[in-house]
Amino acid sequence: MFKKLLVSVIKQYFVYLKKMHSNNLQDKLPSHNLS
């Protein structure tokens, strides 16, 4: 039970990290090209 909960939380966390990471990449690319 607890292990299942932990796994689902970890999966959600990784999905969240991926979203944040791709957003950051998209934000940084234009400014990086300018400089």
C-alpha positions in Angstrom: 0.0 0.0 0.0 2.5 2.6 1.1 4.9 1.5 -1.6 2.3 2.0 -4.3 1.6 5.4 -3.0 5.2 6.3 -3.0 5.7 5.1 -6.6 2.7 7.1 -7.8 4.0 10.3 -6.1 7.4 9.8 -7.6 5.9 9.3 -11.0 3.9 12.5 -10.7 7.0 14.3 -9.5 9.0 13.2 -12.5 6.2 14.3 -14.8 6.2 17.7 -13.1 10.0 18.0 -13.4 9.9 17.2 -17.1 7.2 19.9 -17.6 9.3 22.5 -15.7 12.4 21.5 -17.5 10.9 21.8 -21.0 9.4 25.1 -20.0 12.7 26.4 -18.8 14.4 25.3 -22.0 11.9 27.1 -24.1 12.3 30.2 -22.0 16.0 30.2 -22.1 16.6 29.4 -25.8 15.6 32.8 -27.2 17.6 34.9 -24.7 20.5 32.5 -25.1 20.4 33.1 -28.9 20.3 36.9 -28.3 23.5 36.9 -26.2 
